[in-house]
Amino acid sequence: MTKKKQELSRGAGVLMPISALPSPYGIGTLGRESYRFADFLEEIGCTYWQILPVGPTSFGDSP
């Protein structure tokens, strides 16, 4: 039986909450800023954007 070599690919990314994006509201949204940021990540070769937290923020827009 021949063993098949498993290929692993690598990826780069960032861990950043949406609320950290700049916006006219003082806290990031899934609007234009998030699309611009995703385009920027693609330009620099990032594959992942892990978004945390996905629930509502607390007082003062803090996660």
Short mmCIF file of the C-alpha atoms (twelve columns), coordinates in Angstrom:
data_MODEL
# 
_entry.id   MODEL 
# 
loop_
_atom_site.group_PDB 
_atom_site.id 
_atom_site.type_symbol 
_atom_site.label_atom_id 
_atom_site.label_alt_id 
_atom_site.label_comp_id 
_atom_site.label_asym_id 
_atom_site.label_seq_id 
_atom_site.Cartn_x 
_atom_site.Cartn_y 
_atom_site.Cartn_z 
_atom_site.pdbx_PDB_model_num 
ATOM 1  C CA . MET A 1  0.000   0.000  0.000  1 
ATOM 2  C CA . THR A 2  1.406   3.374  -1.024 1 
ATOM 3  C CA . LYS A 3  1.045   6.259  1.392  1 
ATOM 4  C CA . LYS A 4  -0.223  9.450  -0.142 1 
ATOM 5  C CA . LYS A 5  1.579   12.576 1.018  1 
ATOM 6  C CA . GLN A 6  -0.832  15.130 2.437  1 
ATOM 7  C CA . GLU A 7  -0.321  18.656 1.183  1 
ATOM 8  C CA . LEU A 8  -0.996  21.467 3.605  1 
ATOM 9  C CA . SER A 9  -1.518  24.995 2.414  1 
ATOM 10 C CA . ARG A 10 -0.789  28.053 4.477  1 
ATOM 11 C CA . GLY A 11 -2.830  31.182 4.757  1 
ATOM 12 C CA . ALA A 12 -2.438  34.539 6.431  1 
ATOM 13 C CA . GLY A 13 -5.124  36.620 8.028  1 
ATOM 14 C CA . VAL A 14 -6.191  38.988 10.758 1 
ATOM 15 C CA . LEU A 15 -8.342  38.729 13.855 1 
ATOM 16 C CA . MET A 16 -10.285 41.958 14.204 1 
ATOM 17 C CA . PRO A 17 -13.814 42.865 15.266 1 
ATOM 18 C CA . ILE A 18 -15.959 44.843 12.844 1 
ATOM 19 C CA . SER A 19 -16.369 47.475 15.554 1 
ATOM 20 C CA . ALA A 20 -12.664 48.384 15.108 1 
ATOM 21 C CA . LEU A 21 -13.277 49.736 11.592 1 
ATOM 22 C CA . PRO A 22 -13.605 53.505 11.155 1 
ATOM 23 C CA . SER A 23 -17.019 54.888 10.246 1 
ATOM 24 C CA . PRO A 24 -19.091 58.057 10.569 1 
ATOM 25 C CA . TYR A 25 -20.928 56.408 13.484 1 
ATOM 26 C CA . GLY A 26 -17.837 55.946 15.671 1 
ATOM 27 C CA . ILE A 27 -18.015 52.148 15.396 1 
ATOM 28 C CA . GLY A 28 -17.494 49.910 12.369 1 
ATOM 29 C CA . THR A 29 -20.344 48.340 10.429 1 
ATOM 30 C CA . LEU A 30 -20.745 45.811 7.623  1 
ATOM 31 C CA . GLY A 31 -21.035 48.730 5.231  1 
ATOM 32 C CA . ARG A 32 -18.564 50.367 2.888  1 
ATOM 33 C CA . GLU A 33 -15.678 50.254 5.400  1 
ATOM 34 C CA . SER A 34 -15.808 46.480 5.771  1 
ATOM 35 C CA . TYR A 35 -15.806 45.987 1.993  1 
ATOM 36 C CA . ARG A 36 -12.837 48.340 1.633  1 
ATOM 37 C CA . PHE A 37 -10.998 46.458 4.379  1 
ATOM 38 C CA . ALA A 38 -11.735 43.083 2.753  1 
ATOM 39 C CA . ASP A 39 -10.436 44.433 -0.570 1 
ATOM 40 C CA . PHE A 40 -7.293  45.657 1.207  1 
ATOM 41 C CA . LEU A 41 -6.754  42.224 2.771  1 
ATOM 42 C CA . GLU A 42 -7.027  40.626 -0.656 1 
ATOM 43 C CA . GLU A 43 -4.515  43.116 -2.107 1 
ATOM 44 C CA . ILE A 44 -1.890  42.233 0.500  1 
ATOM 45 C CA . GLY A 45 -2.466  38.492 0.158  1 
ATOM 46 C CA . CYS A 46 -4.475  37.746 3.298  1 
ATOM 47 C CA . THR A 47 -6.860  34.850 2.992  1 
ATOM 48 C CA . TYR A 48 -8.772  35.132 6.271  1 
ATOM 49 C CA . TRP A 49 -10.534 37.785 8.327  1 
ATOM 50 C CA . GLN A 50 -11.753 36.283 11.573 1 
ATOM 51 C CA . ILE A 51 -14.497 38.515 12.889 1 
ATOM 52 C CA . LEU A 52 -15.090 38.613 16.632 1 
ATOM 53 C CA . PRO A 53 -17.372 39.196 18.454 1 
ATOM 54 C CA . VAL A 54 -20.455 38.526 16.388 1 
ATOM 55 C CA . GLY A 55 -22.880 39.602 19.105 1 
ATOM 56 C CA . PRO A 56 -23.778 43.112 20.220 1 
ATOM 57 C CA . THR A 57 -21.127 45.251 21.855 1 
ATOM 58 C CA . SER A 58 -21.463 46.565 25.386 1 
ATOM 59 C CA . PHE A 59 -21.519 50.106 26.735 1 
ATOM 60 C CA . GLY A 60 -19.090 52.378 24.931 1 
ATOM 61 C CA . ASP A 61 -18.977 50.101 21.853 1 
ATOM 62 C CA . SER A 62 -16.510 47.775 23.581 1 
ATOM 63 C CA . PRO A 63 -16.715 44.047 22.777 1 
# 
